[in-house]
């Protein structure tokens, strides 16, 4: 992940350049989740961390985190 | 001793064509 001008960007490198047609821009919450994904985490762990840091309850955070993980998996930025 | 305002996490793909775009 690169931080450019206050934006958090995922820039594909190597063979991934062929798979991902461009760069991926993350918002603040997504950046928080992405940083946690440096280690293998469960959805519950991620949602709990988000609910602790941001003004959201665990249940809503969990739904949103799952949606986000599906999104970045679809963009081929995540291995499950 | 306050949480950050919440926005659902989002990932937006900016394609090469969009990147390229006097």
Backbone of each chain as nested JSON, in Angstrom:
{
  "chains": [
    {"id": "A", "residues": [
      {"number": 1, "name": "UNK", "atoms": {"N": [0.848, -1.194, 0.0], "CA": [0.0, 0.0, 0.0], "C": [0.883, 1.243, 0.0]}},
      {"number": 2, "name": "UNK", "atoms": {"N": [0.511, 2.228, -0.8], "CA": [1.242, 3.487, -0.88], "C": [0.342, 4.62, -0.414]}},
      {"number": 3, "name": "UNK", "atoms": {"N": [0.941, 5.594, 0.285], "CA": [0.179, 6.77, 0.681], "C": [0.635, 7.934, -0.187]}},
      {"number": 4, "name": "UNK", "atoms": {"N": [-0.249, 8.392, -1.057], "CA": [0.111, 9.456, -1.998], "C": [-0.894, 10.59, -1.865]}},
      {"number": 5, "name": "UNK", "atoms": {"N": [-0.407, 11.757, -1.453], "CA": [-1.288, 12.916, -1.334], "C": [-2.454, 12.679, -0.4]}},
      {"number": 6, "name": "UNK", "atoms": {"N": [-2.213, 11.904, 0.663], "CA": [-3.279, 11.637, 1.625], "C": [-4.217, 10.523, 1.21]}},
      {"number": 7, "name": "UNK", "atoms": {"N": [-3.995, 9.949, 0.028], "CA": [-4.822, 8.831, -0.434], "C": [-4.068, 7.524, -0.224]}},
      {"number": 8, "name": "UNK", "atoms": {"N": [-4.789, 6.486, 0.157], "CA": [-4.179, 5.165, 0.31], "C": [-4.418, 4.362, -0.96]}},
      {"number": 9, "name": "UNK", "atoms": {"N": [-3.338, 3.991, -1.606], "CA": [-3.444, 3.321, -2.901], "C": [-2.839, 1.928, -2.849]}},
      {"number": 10, "name": "UNK", "atoms": {"N": [-3.521, 0.984, -3.483], "CA": [-2.947, -0.34, -3.7], "C": [-2.47, -0.373, -5.146]}},
      {"number": 11, "name": "UNK", "atoms": {"N": [-1.176, -0.588, -5.311], "CA": [-0.593, -0.569, -6.649], "C": [-0.083, -1.968, -6.97]}},
      {"number": 12, "name": "UNK", "atoms": {"N": [-0.646, -2.608, -7.991], "CA": [-0.178, -3.955, -8.322], "C": [1.254, -3.926, -8.841]}},
      {"number": 13, "name": "UNK", "atoms": {"N": [2.018, -4.952, -8.49], "CA": [3.393, -5.05, -8.981], "C": [3.611, -6.443, -9.556]}},
      {"number": 14, "name": "UNK", "atoms": {"N": [4.649, -6.569, -10.362], "CA": [4.992, -7.869, -10.936], "C": [3.874, -8.425, -11.791]}},
      {"number": 15, "name": "UNK", "atoms": {"N": [3.616, -9.711, -11.635], "CA": [2.616, -10.389, -12.464], "C": [1.21, -9.865, -12.198]}},
      {"number": 16, "name": "UNK", "atoms": {"N": [0.998, -9.237, -11.023], "CA": [-0.337, -8.743, -10.67], "C": [-0.776, -7.588, -11.573]}},
      {"number": 17, "name": "UNK", "atoms": {"N": [0.186, -6.94, -12.222], "CA": [-0.143, -5.825, -13.114], "C": [-1.095, -6.295, -14.208]}},
      {"number": 18, "name": "UNK", "atoms": {"N": [-0.906, -7.537, -14.64], "CA": [-1.759, -8.082, -15.699], "C": [-3.164, -8.35, -15.165]}},
      {"number": 19, "name": "UNK", "atoms": {"N": [-3.247, -8.796, -13.905], "CA": [-4.54, -9.167, -13.327], "C": [-5.387, -7.955, -12.955]}},
      {"number": 20, "name": "UNK", "atoms": {"N": [-4.732, -6.913, -12.444], "CA": [-5.468, -5.746, -11.941], "C": [-5.256, -4.584, -12.904]}},
      {"number": 21, "name": "UNK", "atoms": {"N": [-6.329, -4.156, -13.55], "CA": [-6.225, -3.121, -14.576], "C": [-6.271, -1.729, -13.956]}},
      {"number": 22, "name": "UNK", "atoms": {"N": [-5.236, -1.351, -13.195], "CA": [-5.209, -0.016, -12.61], "C": [-4.755, -0.049, -11.168]}},
      {"number": 23, "name": "UNK", "atoms": {"N": [-5.164, 0.96, -10.403], "CA": [-4.825, 1.02, -8.984], "C": [-6.112, 1.05, -8.171]}},
      {"number": 24, "name": "UNK", "atoms": {"N": [-6.012, 0.68, -6.899], "CA": [-7.188, 0.615, -6.03], "C": [-7.041, 1.676, -4.946]}},
      {"number": 25, "name": "UNK", "atoms": {"N": [-8.068, 2.505, -4.801], "CA": [-8.056, 3.575, -3.797], "C": [-8.882, 3.135, -2.592]}},
      {"number": 26, "name": "UNK", "atoms": {"N": [-8.269, 3.215, -1.405], "CA": [-8.95, 2.814, -0.166], "C": [-9.338, 4.046, 0.647]}},
      {"number": 27, "name": "UNK", "atoms": {"N": [-10.5, 4.002, 1.301], "CA": [-10.82, 5.074, 2.245], "C": [-10.196, 4.74, 3.611]}},
      {"number": 28, "name": "UNK", "atoms": {"N": [-10.411, 5.603, 4.603], "CA": [-9.727, 5.44, 5.897], "C": [-10.051, 4.109, 6.573]}},
      {"number": 29, "name": "UNK", "atoms": {"N": [-11.322, 3.733, 6.535], "CA": [-11.725, 2.477, 7.182], "C": [-11.096, 1.291, 6.457]}},
      {"number": 30, "name": "UNK", "atoms": {"N": [-11.11, 1.361, 5.142], "CA": [-10.52, 0.278, 4.348], "C": [-9.021, 0.169, 4.605]}},
      {"number": 31, "name": "UNK", "atoms": {"N": [-8.377, 1.321, 4.768], "CA": [-6.934, 1.304, 5.055], "C": [-6.668, 0.6, 6.388]}},
      {"number": 32, "name": "UNK", "atoms": {"N": [-7.512, 0.882, 7.369], "CA": [-7.383, 0.242, 8.685], "C": [-7.495, -1.278, 8.543]}},
      {"number": 33, "name": "UNK", "atoms": {"N": [-8.492, -1.724, 7.785], "CA": [-8.69, -3.17, 7.586], "C": [-7.501, -3.76, 6.831]}},
      {"number": 34, "name": "UNK", "atoms": {"N": [-7.059, -3.054, 5.798], "CA": [-5.952, -3.555, 4.977], "C": [-4.688, -3.742, 5.811]}},
      {"number": 35, "name": "UNK", "atoms": {"N": [-4.418, -2.773, 6.688], "CA": [-3.221, -2.87, 7.531], "C": [-3.31, -4.082, 8.46]}},
      {"number": 36, "name": "UNK", "atoms": {"N": [-4.516, -4.364, 8.946], "CA": [-4.7, -5.529, 9.816], "C": [-4.479, -6.83, 9.054]}},
      {"number": 37, "name": "UNK", "atoms": {"N": [-4.723, -6.776, 7.741], "CA": [-4.596, -7.985, 6.921], "C": [-3.138, -8.35, 6.632]}},
      {"number": 38, "name": "UNK", "atoms": {"N": [-2.212, -7.597, 7.232], "CA": [-0.801, -7.996, 7.132], "C": [-0.624, -9.376, 7.769]}},
      {"number": 39, "name": "UNK", "atoms": {"N": [-1.524, -9.684, 8.713], "CA": [-1.569, -11.035, 9.276], "C": [-2.925, -11.641, 8.94]}},
      {"number": 40, "name": "UNK", "atoms": {"N": [-2.986, -12.965, 8.957], "CA": [-4.267, -13.618, 8.683], "C": [-5.238, -13.315, 9.824]}},
      {"number": 41, "name": "UNK", "atoms": {"N": [-6.42, -12.835, 9.486], "CA": [-7.418, -12.453, 10.497], "C": [-8.776, -13.025, 10.125]}},
      {"number": 42, "name": "UNK", "atoms": {"N": [-9.598, -13.25, 11.134], "CA": [-10.982, -13.635, 10.869], "C": [-11.8, -12.368, 10.642]}},
      {"number": 43, "name": "UNK", "atoms": {"N": [-12.976, -12.531, 10.042], "CA": [-13.864, -11.387, 9.821], "C": [-14.246, -10.771, 11.167]}},
      {"number": 44, "name": "UNK", "atoms": {"N": [-14.481, -11.608, 12.162], "CA": [-14.842, -11.104, 13.493], "C": [-13.728, -10.244, 14.092]}},
      {"number": 45, "name": "UNK", "atoms": {"N": [-12.494, -10.684, 13.913], "CA": [-11.36, -9.909, 14.438], "C": [-11.285, -8.542, 13.759]}},
      {"number": 46, "name": "UNK", "atoms": {"N": [-11.46, -8.55, 12.447], "CA": [-11.402, -7.292, 11.692], "C": [-12.533, -6.36, 12.114]}},
      {"number": 47, "name": "UNK", "atoms": {"N": [-13.742, -6.917, 12.226], "CA": [-14.908, -6.102, 12.598], "C": [-14.743, -5.54, 14.003]}},
      {"number": 48, "name": "UNK", "atoms": {"N": [-14.193, -6.335, 14.885], "CA": [-13.978, -5.897, 16.26], "C": [-12.995, -4.728, 16.304]}},
      {"number": 49, "name": "UNK", "atoms": {"N": [-11.934, -4.819, 15.521], "CA": [-10.938, -3.742, 15.474], "C": [-11.547, -2.469, 14.897]}},
      {"number": 50, "name": "UNK", "atoms": {"N": [-12.376, -2.619, 13.869], "CA": [-13.031, -1.455, 13.253], "C": [-13.993, -0.803, 14.247]}},
      {"number": 51, "name": "UNK", "atoms": {"N": [-14.766, -1.63, 14.958], "CA": [-15.745, -1.099, 15.924], "C": [-15.049, -0.405, 17.09]}},
      {"number": 52, "name": "UNK", "atoms": {"N": [-13.83, -0.845, 17.389], "CA": [-13.075, -0.239, 18.486], "C": [-12.53, 1.135, 18.085]}},
      {"number": 53, "name": "UNK", "atoms": {"N": [-12.15, 1.256, 16.826], "CA": [-11.5, 2.484, 16.369], "C": [-12.498, 3.516, 15.834]}},
      {"number": 54, "name": "UNK", "atoms": {"N": [-13.569, 3.019, 15.197], "CA": [-14.523, 3.923, 14.551], "C": [-15.869, 3.893, 15.276]}},
      {"number": 55, "name": "UNK", "atoms": {"N": [-16.662, 4.907, 15.009], "CA": [-17.957, 5.057, 15.67], "C": [-19.01, 4.185, 14.977]}},
      {"number": 56, "name": "UNK", "atoms": {"N": [-18.915, 2.886, 15.208], "CA": [-19.846, 1.935, 14.592], "C": [-19.956, 0.725, 15.515]}},
      {"number": 57, "name": "UNK", "atoms": {"N": [-21.126, 0.08, 15.507], "CA": [-21.255, -1.11, 16.346], "C": [-20.718, -2.341, 15.609]}},
      {"number": 58, "name": "UNK", "atoms": {"N": [-20.457, -3.375, 16.385], "CA": [-19.806, -4.571, 15.842], "C": [-20.615, -5.203, 14.703]}},
      {"number": 59, "name": "UNK", "atoms": {"N": [-21.937, -5.297, 14.877], "CA": [-22.77, -5.994, 13.882], "C": [-22.691, -5.304, 12.52]}},
      {"number": 60, "name": "UNK", "atoms": {"N": [-22.81, -3.975, 12.527], "CA": [-22.735, -3.242, 11.255], "C": [-21.33, -3.302, 10.671]}},
      {"number": 61, "name": "UNK", "atoms": {"N": [-20.332, -3.199, 11.549], "CA": [-18.945, -3.273, 11.08], "C": [-18.69, -4.617, 10.41]}},
      {"number": 62, "name": "UNK", "atoms": {"N": [-19.255, -5.674, 10.988], "CA": [-19.014, -7.015, 10.449], "C": [-19.593, -7.151, 9.037]}},
      {"number": 63, "name": "UNK", "atoms": {"N": [-20.808, -6.651, 8.857], "CA": [-21.445, -6.704, 7.532], "C": [-20.603, -5.927, 6.514]}},
      {"number": 64, "name": "UNK", "atoms": {"N": [-20.181, -4.72, 6.912], "CA": [-19.416, -3.872, 5.993], "C": [-18.035, -4.457, 5.687]}},
      {"number": 65, "name": "UNK", "atoms": {"N": [-17.399, -5.031, 6.699], "CA": [-16.075, -5.637, 6.487], "C": [-16.194, -6.817, 5.524]}},
      {"number": 66, "name": "UNK", "atoms": {"N": [-17.24, -7.62, 5.707], "CA": [-17.432, -8.772, 4.809], "C": [-17.642, -8.306, 3.367]}},
      {"number": 67, "name": "UNK", "atoms": {"N": [-18.437, -7.249, 3.203], "CA": [-18.677, -6.689, 1.865], "C": [-17.369, -6.192, 1.256]}},
      {"number": 68, "name": "UNK", "atoms": {"N": [-16.57, -5.507, 2.084], "CA": [-15.279, -4.985, 1.616], "C": [-14.344, -6.121, 1.195]}},
      {"number": 69, "name": "UNK", "atoms": {"N": [-14.299, -7.178, 1.993], "CA": [-13.428, -8.313, 1.66], "C": [-13.86, -8.955, 0.345]}},
      {"number": 70, "name": "UNK", "atoms": {"N": [-15.175, -9.044, 0.145], "CA": [-15.68, -9.587, -1.126], "C": [-15.249, -8.695, -2.294]}},
      {"number": 71, "name": "UNK", "atoms": {"N": [-15.319, -7.375, -2.055], "CA": [-14.932, -6.396, -3.088], "C": [-13.477, -6.569, -3.499]}},
      {"number": 72, "name": "UNK", "atoms": {"N": [-12.584, -6.597, -2.503], "CA": [-11.159, -6.649, -2.859], "C": [-10.761, -8.041, -3.352]}},
      {"number": 73, "name": "UNK", "atoms": {"N": [-11.518, -9.06, -2.936], "CA": [-11.265, -10.391, -3.498], "C": [-11.648, -10.385, -4.979]}},
      {"number": 74, "name": "UNK", "atoms": {"N": [-12.756, -9.702, -5.281], "CA": [-13.209, -9.591, -6.674], "C": [-12.179, -8.825, -7.513]}},
      {"number": 75, "name": "UNK", "atoms": {"N": [-11.52, -7.85, -6.882], "CA": [-10.487, -7.07, -7.581], "C": [-9.139, -7.795, -7.574]}},
      {"number": 76, "name": "UNK", "atoms": {"N": [-9.159, -9.015, -7.068], "CA": [-7.968, -9.871, -7.036], "C": [-6.842, -9.27, -6.2]}},
      {"number": 77, "name": "UNK", "atoms": {"N": [-7.221, -8.575, -5.122], "CA": [-6.219, -7.995, -4.233], "C": [-6.1, -8.801, -2.946]}},
      {"number": 78, "name": "UNK", "atoms": {"N": [-6.843, -9.904, -2.868], "CA": [-6.888, -10.657, -1.615], "C": [-6.873, -12.143, -1.896]}},
      {"number": 79, "name": "UNK", "atoms": {"N": [-6.103, -12.859, -1.089], "CA": [-6.127, -14.318, -1.137], "C": [-6.833, -14.809, 0.104]}},
      {"number": 80, "name": "UNK", "atoms": {"N": [-7.837, -15.662, -0.056], "CA": [-8.523, -16.175, 1.137], "C": [-8.078, -17.594, 1.419]}}
    ]},
    {"id": "B", "residues": [
      {"number": 1, "name": "UNK", "atoms": {"N": [-12.016, 9.725, 27.018], "CA": [-10.717, 9.49, 26.393], "C": [-10.829, 8.528, 25.215]}},
      {"number": 2, "name": "UNK", "atoms": {"N": [-12.671, 8.684, 22.425], "CA": [-13.398, 9.265, 21.3], "C": [-13.048, 8.492, 20.032]}},
      {"number": 3, "name": "UNK", "atoms": {"N": [-14.097, 8.098, 19.31], "CA": [-13.867, 7.281, 18.117], "C": [-13.934, 8.13, 16.861]}},
      {"number": 4, "name": "UNK", "atoms": {"N": [-13.311, 7.625, 15.826], "CA": [-13.293, 8.336, 14.551], "C": [-14.637, 8.178, 13.852]}},
      {"number": 5, "name": "UNK", "atoms": {"N": [-15.039, 9.189, 13.062], "CA": [-16.28, 9.05, 12.294], "C": [-16.177, 7.857, 11.354]}},
      {"number": 6, "name": "UNK", "atoms": {"N": [-17.284, 7.155, 11.231], "CA": [-17.25, 5.895, 10.474], "C": [-17.776, 6.058, 9.06]}},
      {"number": 7, "name": "UNK", "atoms": {"N": [-17.055, 5.478, 8.13], "CA": [-17.55, 5.276, 6.771], "C": [-17.298, 3.817, 6.445]}},
      {"number": 8, "name": "UNK", "atoms": {"N": [-18.233, 3.142, 5.818], "CA": [-17.98, 1.748, 5.446], "C": [-16.711, 1.652, 4.607]}},
      {"number": 9, "name": "UNK", "atoms": {"N": [-15.912, 0.603, 4.813], "CA": [-14.681, 0.47, 4.03], "C": [-14.993, 0.284, 2.551]}},
      {"number": 10, "name": "UNK", "atoms": {"N": [-14.287, 1.039, 1.708], "CA": [-14.516, 0.914, 0.267], "C": [-13.188, 0.803, -0.469]}},
      {"number": 11, "name": "UNK", "atoms": {"N": [-13.223, 0.075, -1.573], "CA": [-12.071, -0.046, -2.465], "C": [-12.545, 0.349, -3.855]}},
      {"number": 12, "name": "UNK", "atoms": {"N": [-11.956, 1.414, -4.388], "CA": [-12.37, 1.91, -5.699], "C": [-11.27, 1.653, -6.708]}},
      {"number": 13, "name": "UNK", "atoms": {"N": [-11.609, 0.923, -7.755], "CA": [-10.626, 0.656, -8.803], "C": [-10.567, 1.839, -9.763]}},
      {"number": 14, "name": "UNK", "atoms": {"N": [-9.371, 2.408, -9.923], "CA": [-9.15, 3.445, -10.934], "C": [-8.397, 2.763, -12.067]}},
      {"number": 15, "name": "UNK", "atoms": {"N": [-9.064, 2.597, -13.193], "CA": [-8.458, 1.848, -14.291], "C": [-7.36, 2.662, -14.962]}},
      {"number": 16, "name": "UNK", "atoms": {"N": [-6.55, 1.986, -15.75], "CA": [-5.453, 2.68, -16.436], "C": [-5.988, 3.783, -17.341]}},
      {"number": 17, "name": "UNK", "atoms": {"N": [-7.135, 3.522, -17.966], "CA": [-7.72, 4.532, -18.85], "C": [-8.1, 5.777, -18.047]}},
      {"number": 18, "name": "UNK", "atoms": {"N": [-8.658, 5.561, -16.843], "CA": [-9.029, 6.697, -15.991], "C": [-7.786, 7.424, -15.499]}},
      {"number": 19, "name": "UNK", "atoms": {"N": [-6.73, 6.655, -15.177], "CA": [-5.476, 7.27, -14.719], "C": [-4.939, 8.206, -15.786]}},
      {"number": 20, "name": "UNK", "atoms": {"N": [-4.948, 7.755, -17.021], "CA": [-4.422, 8.557, -18.124], "C": [-5.227, 9.839, -18.245]}},
      {"number": 21, "name": "UNK", "atoms": {"N": [-6.557, 9.714, -18.086], "CA": [-7.416, 10.885, -18.195], "C": [-7.113, 11.867, -17.056]}},
      {"number": 22, "name": "UNK", "atoms": {"N": [-2.563, 21.697, -20.71], "CA": [-3.562, 22.05, -21.706], "C": [-3.961, 20.912, -22.608]}}
    ]}
  ]
}
